[in-house]
Amino acid sequence: NLPNRLSLRERLKQVQPTDASNEELVTILSVGLDRFNQINDNLGHDVGDLLLKAVAKRLTNCISNQDTVAHLNSSQFAIILANTQQKKEAGDIAQTILSNLSQTFALAGQEIFITASIGIAFYPRDGVDIEQLLNHANTAMTKAKQQGGDQYEFYTIALNIGSSDRLALRSSLRH
């Protein structure tokens, strides 16, 4: 019962500040569940679906009513925080999410433990449309996963430079 990617685009338009001098940030969080495929493979897709519903509920409980949680794909969610005052506030919310998700899930008579990796991007600093913001938040989330997961990472331009260099190197090696 969560919005999808199309709904996120509309929601971002609704929460974008109209005043350029407005100091409030719109924050995009990309939340990826660490090792979710292992749960699906070992416990079955029915348990995986129950876990996704439970995760969605916990995510929704971590944010305010003006914020938005959306389900993007099998193990990835996106969150729009409508008005964070500063970067630290976004980090605090991400840490709250990580703490809540690391608590035991009791599903189908089993205890399930899961962690998440979170990437954070800010409108308008890191992008002006939902696709660009999600791509940058996903880049930061990937960095968090590469560092072992169960943490958050802020997007920086340096993350894209490194990935662009790796892509160019792979293409050169292929030739």
C-alpha positions as CSV (number, residue, x, y, z in Angstrom):
1,N,0.0,0.0,0.0
2,L,2.9,2.4,-0.7
3,P,3.3,4.8,-3.6
4,N,5.5,3.9,-6.6
5,R,8.1,5.9,-8.5
6,L,5.5,7.9,-10.5
7,S,3.9,9.0,-7.3
8,L,7.2,10.1,-6.0
9,R,7.6,12.5,-8.9
10,E,4.3,14.1,-8.1
11,R,5.1,14.2,-4.4
12,L,8.5,15.9,-5.0
13,K,6.7,18.6,-7.0
14,Q,4.4,19.2,-4.1
15,V,7.1,19.6,-1.5
16,Q,9.6,21.6,-3.6
17,P,10.2,25.1,-2.0
18,T,8.8,27.8,-4.3
19,D,10.9,30.4,-2.6
20,A,14.6,30.2,-3.7
21,S,15.8,31.7,-0.5
22,N,14.0,29.0,1.5
23,E,16.7,27.2,3.6
24,E,14.7,24.0,4.1
25,L,16.1,21.0,2.3
26,V,14.0,18.3,0.6
27,T,15.8,15.1,1.3
28,I,15.7,11.9,-0.7
29,L,16.6,8.6,1.0
30,S,17.2,5.4,-0.9
31,V,16.8,2.5,1.4
32,G,18.1,-0.9,0.3
33,L,17.7,-4.0,2.4
34,D,21.0,-5.8,2.9
35,R,21.0,-9.5,1.8
36,F,17.2,-9.6,1.2
37,N,17.7,-12.2,-1.6
38,Q,19.0,-14.6,1.0
39,I,15.8,-14.4,2.9
40,N,13.8,-15.0,-0.2
41,D,16.0,-17.9,-1.2
42,N,16.0,-19.6,2.2
43,L,12.6,-18.8,3.6
44,G,10.5,-18.3,0.4
45,H,8.9,-15.4,-1.3
46,D,5.9,-15.5,1.0
47,V,8.0,-14.7,4.0
48,G,9.9,-12.1,1.9
49,D,6.7,-10.4,1.1
50,L,5.7,-10.4,4.8
51,L,9.0,-8.9,5.6
52,L,8.6,-6.1,3.0
53,K,5.2,-5.2,4.5
54,A,6.7,-5.1,8.0
55,V,9.7,-3.0,6.7
56,A,7.2,-0.6,5.0
57,K,5.3,-0.2,8.3
58,R,8.5,0.5,10.3
59,L,9.7,3.0,7.7
60,T,6.4,4.8,7.8
61,N,6.6,4.9,11.6
62,C,10.0,6.6,11.4
63,I,8.9,9.7,9.5
64,S,6.4,12.5,9.9
65,N,3.0,12.7,8.2
66,Q,4.2,15.2,5.5
67,D,7.0,12.8,4.4
68,T,6.5,10.0,1.9
69,V,7.7,6.4,1.7
70,A,7.6,4.6,-1.6
71,H,8.4,1.0,-2.7
72,L,10.6,1.0,-5.8
73,N,11.6,-2.6,-6.4
74,S,11.9,-5.9,-4.5
75,S,14.2,-4.7,-1.8
76,Q,14.4,-1.0,-2.3
77,F,12.4,1.9,-0.8
78,A,12.6,5.6,-1.3
79,I,11.7,8.3,1.2
80,I,11.1,12.0,0.6
81,L,11.6,14.1,3.8
82,A,9.6,17.2,3.0
83,N,11.6,19.7,5.0
84,T,14.7,18.9,6.9
85,Q,16.5,22.0,8.3
86,Q,20.1,20.6,7.9
87,K,22.2,17.7,6.8
88,K,22.5,16.4,10.4
89,E,18.8,16.1,10.8
90,A,18.6,13.8,7.7
91,G,21.5,11.8,9.1
92,D,19.6,11.4,12.4
93,I,16.5,10.2,10.7
94,A,18.6,7.7,8.6
95,Q,20.1,6.4,11.9
96,T,16.7,6.1,13.4
97,I,15.6,4.0,10.4
98,L,18.7,1.8,10.6
99,S,18.1,1.2,14.4
100,N,14.4,0.4,13.8
101,L,15.1,-2.0,11.0
102,S,17.8,-3.8,12.9
103,Q,15.2,-4.9,15.5
104,T,13.9,-8.5,15.2
105,F,11.0,-9.2,12.9
106,A,8.7,-12.0,14.1
107,L,7.2,-13.4,10.9
108,A,5.6,-16.8,10.0
109,G,6.8,-18.1,13.4
110,Q,10.4,-17.2,12.8
111,E,12.7,-14.5,14.0
112,I,14.2,-12.6,11.1
113,F,17.0,-10.1,11.2
114,I,17.8,-7.6,8.5
115,T,19.8,-4.5,8.0
116,A,19.7,-1.7,5.5
117,S,21.9,0.6,3.6
118,I,20.8,4.2,3.0
119,G,21.9,6.8,0.5
120,I,21.0,10.4,1.0
121,A,20.6,13.2,-1.6
122,F,19.3,16.7,-1.3
123,Y,17.1,18.8,-3.5
124,P,18.2,21.1,-5.2
125,R,21.9,20.6,-4.3
126,D,22.2,17.1,-5.7
127,G,19.5,17.3,-8.4
128,V,16.3,18.9,-9.5
129,D,14.1,16.0,-10.6
130,I,13.2,12.8,-8.9
131,E,15.2,10.6,-11.3
132,Q,18.5,12.5,-10.8
133,L,17.9,12.6,-7.0
134,L,17.2,8.9,-6.8
135,N,20.2,8.0,-9.0
136,H,22.4,10.0,-6.7
137,A,20.8,8.6,-3.5
138,N,21.3,5.1,-5.1
139,T,25.0,5.8,-5.7
140,A,25.4,6.7,-2.1
141,M,23.4,3.7,-1.0
142,T,25.7,1.5,-3.1
143,K,28.7,3.0,-1.3
144,A,27.1,2.2,2.0
145,K,26.5,-1.4,0.9
146,Q,30.1,-1.7,-0.3
147,Q,31.3,-0.7,3.2
148,G,29.4,-3.6,4.8
149,G,25.8,-2.2,5.0
150,D,23.8,-1.2,8.0
151,Q,24.9,2.4,7.6
152,Y,24.0,5.5,5.6
153,E,26.1,7.6,3.2
154,F,25.5,11.1,1.9
155,Y,25.9,11.7,-1.9
156,T,28.9,13.6,-3.0
157,I,30.1,14.3,-6.6
158,A,33.2,12.3,-5.8
159,L,31.0,9.1,-5.7
160,N,30.1,9.7,-9.4
161,I,33.6,10.5,-10.4
162,G,34.8,7.2,-9.1
163,S,32.0,5.3,-10.7
164,S,32.6,7.1,-14.1
165,D,36.3,6.2,-13.9
166,R,35.5,2.6,-13.2
167,L,33.0,2.5,-16.1
168,A,35.5,4.0,-18.5
169,L,38.2,1.6,-17.3
170,R,35.9,-1.4,-17.9
171,S,35.1,-0.2,-21.4
172,S,38.8,0.3,-22.1
173,L,39.6,-3.1,-20.8
174,R,36.9,-4.6,-23.0
175,H,38.4,-3.0,-26.1
